[in-house]
Amino acid sequence: PTCREGPSVPAVARPQGDGVMAAPRIAFCIDSLKLGGAERVLLRWAGWCQQAGWSVVVITRQPPQRDVYPLPAGVRRLQEPPLPCPLDRLGWLGFPWRVLRLRVLLQQHQCRLAVGITTLPAVKLLLACIGLPVRCVVSERNYPPAKPPLLPWRCLRRLTYPWADLHLVQTQRTGAWLQRHCGVRRQLLMPNPVQWPLPDRAPRVVPEAWLPPDAPLLLGAGTKARQKGFDRLMPVFAALSTTHPQLHLALPGVPEALYQGLDQQHWLRTILGPDETLQKRLLLPGMVGSMASWYARATVFVLPSRFEGFPNVLLEAMAAGCACVASDCLTGPSELIEHGVNGLLMPREASTSDWLSAIDQLLADGSRRRDLADAAMAVRERFAPERLRHDFLEARRPLS
């Protein structure tokens, strides 16, 4: 995917009533700033725009009390006004009122450019900007057919996505799908920047408090247990434990949130089975703000995802120097891993025994792990924030 051609026009400041030149304003729209990769990338983009001289606001539907990440310096946070109680109970039928409230916010704050992150906020933004002098950018954060929204949202996506001035896509396959199924033409390939070194934030949870110092550790990470395929790891971990009796499996990030009637942690423990020894070696620390220490402690990093957009956790693990094994799902891991060179890619149809064999060999071969880990760290340069920041800001300039 390539960016639409157009003149490179610098952002021009506008005079306020007192003669002071006001920076042009850009709005980033997302449902919340909860734990997740899309939220982190949005805040990175917002920080880049603020550093480039824009006045930046982040607009969410959910209140600040749900925020996990701090705002970049100088970035302002806004919440869409909540709907009155009767309308709020209508669910998606209250969506037209949400569109109107977002429109009012964009007008009040005189935004010239707006970026919608993930499907529903992007659709809402495009509808809210009808007739307004606001240029719109959209960014999907997953491969769309892997996680289709409900039919009304799919119809609205097909209607509105061609209106966007630019789509930021994480992978070529996602861009091709959007072009074929949503009539999207104006695109720019924009993978996620790597964040290295990773800063610590609250809550600080360290692996030393969870497992013995010499125990080998399989590490996965993510908040969506089913998408990440963590249930697939349970029989692999159980089988590995027979030949690696000190092996632990840690899955930081998995919340005690409902999934098909069960909280995700209980769901995974149920799949693992009743063996108390195994249960003690399955570590579910929940939200972790000190992931750098977990990557440093990992023997092997595993990502058996059913689908991905562009996996931040895999990118971070590679930058940290982990030996990584990932599922070759339709998008994401194959953009990062060259099989056998800087990690291992498991075919989508790989069986439990295939995963067992690949991980077992890595656990037994420290030299092989070091070779893969050393090669993996090249992602620090390949996805360096400095280079991607330049691409992002240059793509924004014609829309200013």
DAGIWO-V585412 format. One record per helix or strand of 2 or more residues. SS is the DSSP state (alpha for helix, beta for strand). FROM is the first residue (numbers start at 0). TO is the last residue. If there is no record, write none. Layout:
<<SS,FROM,TO> <SS,FROM,TO>>
This chain:
<<beta,13,14> <beta,20,21> <beta,24,29> <alpha,36,50> <beta,54,59> <alpha,63,65> <beta,75,78> <alpha,84,87> <alpha,90,107> <beta,112,116> <alpha,118,127> <beta,134,138> <alpha,143,146> <alpha,150,162> <beta,165,168> <alpha,171,181> <beta,186,188> <alpha,206,208> <beta,216,220> <alpha,229,239> <beta,247,251> <beta,257,258> <beta,261,262> <alpha,263,271> <alpha,275,280> <beta,281,282> <alpha,290,296> <beta,299,302> <alpha,311,318> <beta,323,326> <alpha,332,335> <beta,342,345> <alpha,351,363> <alpha,365,375> <alpha,378,381> <alpha,384,396>>
